[in-house]
């Protein structure tokens, strides 16, 4: 009799434990799925702020998200739930760069190489670093003039010809 009671008690205990584990998993791991034009804050889906702006205050049950425009020197290129806009890129002349397109509240600055430089680090159509075109040595000529995307190509002069490297 004792063994029968012990087995029944264990089965009941295991069933109760399994049920509690399932309930806990369901309750703790429920995820809120917001639409693509919304962001999640706590247990709420809030409408995103439009490009060119950022969140000032999150939505509540009784109010929408409050947005502020990006300040000068910052931008937001997509709808967002962020509280800060991105800093505009600085085109550093010391790195051989100049502004191609200025930063706006909805797009970052686009940099390009200075005259006489070519881009050495291109990331997503944005020149991150540039280098001065090389000079040809005396006895060489410019086979291909450098562009904003390629360096100068030098070639040796053939017998009976000369160059100071600038032709």
N, C-alpha and C positions, 0 to 999 in steps of 0.2 A: 504494500500500500504506500509506503513511504517513497519508493522509486517512482510510482505512477504520479504522485502529487508533485514530485520534484521536476519531472519531465513536462508536465502540464504548466507548471509555474514558469519554467524556463521559456516555453513556447510563447506564452502570454507576454512575458517580459520582452522577448525578442521582437514580437509583433508591435508592441507599444514603442519600443526603441526605434524600430524601422519607420513607423508612422511619424514619430517625432522628428527624426532626421529628415524625412521627406518634407514635412511642414516647414522646418527651419530652412532648408535649402530653397524652397519656393519663396518664402517670405524675405530672406536675406538677399537673395540673388535676383530678385525681380529687377529688370532693367527698363528704364523709361526710354522709349524710342521717339526722338524728335524728328520732325520733317527737315529736309535739307535747308530750308530757309529759316530754321529755328536753331537755338542753342540751349543746352541744358544748364540750369542753375538749381542746385538742390534737387527737388522733385518736381520741377516746373519746366516746361518748354516755353522759351521766350522768343519773340520775333527778333531777328538779327537787325542790326543797324545797316543802312545802305553804304555802298562804297563812298569813300570820302568822309566818313564819320566813324565815331566810336561810341561805346556804351557809357552813358553817364550813370543811369540807375537801371537795375534789372526790373523786369516785369513782376507784377504780383497778380493775385487773383482778380484784383479790381483795377489794375492799370497796365498799360503797355510799356515796353522798353522805352526809356528816354535816351535820346542820342544827342551827341554834340559833334559839330564839324571838326575835322582834323585842323590843328594849328599850323601856322606857317613853319615849314621845315619838316613836316611830317605828312604821311599819306596812308591811305587804306585802299587797296586795289580790288577789294571784294567785299561782299556783305560779311558782317562780323558780329561776334559776341564779345570781342576783346574790349578792354577798358582803355587801352593805349593804342595810338596809331604808330606805324613804323617810322623810324628816322629816315630822312632822305639821304641818299648816297652822296658823298662828297667826291667830286672829280679832282683829284690831287695833281696839280701841275708838276710837283716833285716826282710823281710816278709816271709822268709823260701823258697825262690825261687832261681833257677839257670837256665842257658840257656840250653834248649834242642836242639833248632835249631836257629842258628844265623840269624839276619836280613840280607836280600839282597835287592837290588833295587826293586824287584818285590814281596817280601813277608816280613811280620813282624816277629819279634823274637817270638819264641815259648818258654814259660817258663814251668818248671816242679818243683815239690817240691825237696828240698835238701834231702839227705839221712837222715832218721829218722823223716821225716815230711810227712804229707798227705795234699792233695789239699782240701781246704774248700770253694773255690769260683771258679767254672769252668764255663766259658762263651765261647761258640763256640769253644770247644776243646782247650781253652787257660786257663791255671791255673793262676788266678789273685791273689790268696792269699793261704798260706799254714800254717799249725799249727803243732807243734811238737807232735809226738806220745806220748800218756800218759804212765806213768810208773805204773805198778801194785804195790800195797801195799804188805808189808809182810802179809802172810796168804792168798795171792792170787797167781794164776799162769796165764801165758799168754795162754789164750784159742785160740786166733787168733792173729798172728803177724800182726802189722800194715803194710799197703802197701802205695803206692803213692796216692791211692784214698780212703783209709779207715783207721780209727784209730785202735789202739791195743784194743783187747777185753780181759778183765780180768775176772776171775772166782774165787770164793772162793775155797780153798782147802777142800777136804772131811775130815771127822774125821780120825785121826790117820796119816795124812800127813801134810807136811808143805812146805813153799816156802818163800824165801826172796823177792819174787816179780819179779825175773829175769828169772825164768825157764818157 
